[in-house]
Amino acid sequence: MAITKEPKLNFIIFRPTKEIKKKLIEVAKITDRPKSFIIKKALEIYLNDYIDYQIALDRLNDKDDNILTNEEFWENVNQNE
C-alpha cells in the first residue's frame, strides 16, 4: 500500500478594502472564475511587471551601464547579424 502525502497548501491572509472586494467579486462573476484564481493571476501579473520595472530602474541608476540611443542600438543589432 503506497502512502501519498497531501500537498501543502500555502495561505496568505489579507483584508481587502470594501472597494477592492467589490471589484474582485465583480471580476469573478464576469469571468466565471473563483476569487482565488483572480487573486493569483493578479499577483502573478503584478509581480512579473514589478520585476521588469525593478530591473529597468536598476539599469537606469547604474552609472556604469552604457545607455544607447535608438540609432546606436540598431547599429549594434545590424552589425551582429
Backbone hydrogen bonds, N-H to C=O, Kabsch-Sander energy under -0.5 kcal/mol:
donor,donor_aa,acceptor,acceptor_aa,energy
4,T,2,A,-0.6
14,F,12,I,-0.5
21,K,17,T,-2.6
22,K,18,K,-2.4
23,K,19,E,-2.3
24,L,20,I,-2.8
25,I,21,K,-2.5
26,E,22,K,-2.2
27,V,23,K,-2.8
28,A,24,L,-2.5
29,K,25,I,-2.2
30,I,26,E,-2.6
31,T,27,V,-2.6
32,D,28,A,-0.9
33,R,28,A,-1.6
38,I,34,P,-1.8
39,I,35,K,-2.6
40,K,36,S,-2.5
41,K,37,F,-2.6
42,A,38,I,-2.6
43,L,39,I,-2.5
44,E,40,K,-2.5
45,I,41,K,-2.7
46,Y,42,A,-2.6
47,L,43,L,-3.0
48,N,44,E,-2.2
49,D,45,I,-2.4
50,Y,46,Y,-2.9
51,I,47,L,-2.4
52,D,48,N,-2.0
53,Y,49,D,-2.6
54,Q,50,Y,-2.8
55,I,51,I,-2.4
56,A,52,D,-2.3
57,L,53,Y,-2.7
58,D,54,Q,-2.7
59,R,55,I,-2.4
60,L,56,A,-2.4
61,N,57,L,-2.1
62,D,58,D,-0.7
62,D,59,R,-0.6
63,K,61,N,-0.9
65,D,62,D,-1.5
66,N,64,D,-0.6
67,I,65,D,-0.5
68,L,66,N,-0.5
73,F,69,T,-2.4
74,W,70,N,-2.2
75,E,71,E,-2.2
76,N,72,E,-2.3
77,V,73,F,-2.2
78,N,74,W,-2.6
79,Q,75,E,-2.1
80,N,76,N,-1.4
81,E,78,N,-0.8
